[in-house]
Amino acid sequence: MGLCGEVGNIDKTKIYGVMPYVAPEVLRRRPYTQESDIYSLGMIMYFVATGRQPFSNRAHDHILALDICKGVRPEINELEAPRCYINLM
């Protein structure tokens, strides 16, 4: 199916992932790092807290990619998650 493979066979010229979960530095074509994994974890935490996909109200296009690179993040409030959880994200 092509959904999995050896880690060593990754094409480093491609971006892998679903747009809202991909870290800004990866969208800028920099290498995947532990830090970019932490960004993705934050988006997973958002989904767990809210039950909504990050940026579910937007098209997953180049405009969203540019906004993510500018620091735009999905909104969350203290009714959806405790402040300490929000700060961790």
URNORKA-V150686 format. One record per backbone hydrogen bond with DSSP energy under -0.5 kcal/mol. CO is the residue of the C=O (numbers start at 1). NH is the residue of the N-H. Records with the same first field share a line. If there is no record, write none. Layout:
BEGIN
CO = NH ; NH
END
This chain:
BEGIN
6 = 9
7 = 10
10 = 12
11 = 14
14 = 16
17 = 19
18 = 21 ; 22
19 = 22
23 = 26 ; 27
24 = 28
25 = 30
26 = 29
33 = 37
34 = 38
35 = 39
36 = 40
37 = 41
38 = 42
39 = 43
40 = 44
41 = 45
42 = 46
43 = 47
44 = 48
45 = 49
46 = 50
47 = 51
53 = 56
55 = 58
59 = 61
61 = 65
62 = 66
63 = 67
64 = 68
65 = 69
66 = 70
67 = 72
68 = 71
77 = 80 ; 81
82 = 85 ; 86
83 = 87
84 = 88
85 = 89
END
